[in-house]
């Protein structure tokens, strides 16, 4: 119980615990701009921005919709 009381007191003083997030607004905006590009994988986008590949998945709720436009043309054509 003492730990929870200490955490509550820290929150009242404006302190928050945990690891700082690397997902700044700029990183998320840059990732959103790059996602529709079919030539870039999510892993390559994350590496370019200096974050883990899980970061776009965790912070961009419509990631799958943004990637829909990224399907290569040869996969988009109907089979013959």
N, C-alpha and C positions, 0 to 999 in steps of 0.2 A: 504494500500500500504506500510506502514511503516514496517509491520510485514514481508512481502515478501522481502523487501530490507534488513532487518536485517538477515533473513535466508540466503539470497544470500551472504551477507558479511561473515557470519559464515562458509558457505561452502567454500568460497575462502580461509579462514584460516585453512581449513582442518577439520572442525567440522561437525559432522553429528548428526541429531536429532533422536529421537525415542528410543524405548526400545531395549536394547541389545538382540541379538538372543542367545538362549540356544543351537541352533543347530550347534555345532562345527563340524569340520571334523571328529573328533573321535566319536562323538555321531552318526552321520549319517553312518559312516563306521560300527560301532557296530550294528546299527539297520539293515543295509543291510545284515550283516552276519547272523543275527538271523531270518530274515523274512522267509527264505525257510523252517524253522523248523515247521512242522505241529502241534507240541505240544504247540506252543506259539501263543497266539493271539496278535494282534497289541497293544491292551490295555496293556497286560502283558509285552510286550517288552518296551513300553513307560514307564511303571511304573518302570521296572528294570533299565532303563537309566535315570530316574528322569526328564522326559519331559512329556508334555501332549500327549494324543493319536493323536491329530491333527498334531503334529510335523512331524512324518514320512510321513503323507499324503502330507503335505505342502513342504517337502524338498526332497522327493525321487520320481522322476518323473516316474520311472518304477516299482513302488511298486506293482501294480496289477500283473505284469509279474513275479515278484519275488515270489508272493504268489501262483501262479499257481501250483508250485511244492509242495505246502503245503496242497493240498486237501487230506484228509484222505483216505486211501485205500478203505474202505467200501463204500464211496461215489463215488469212481472212477470206481467201478465194474458195468457192465451193469445189469439192472433189469432182473429178471427171470420170 
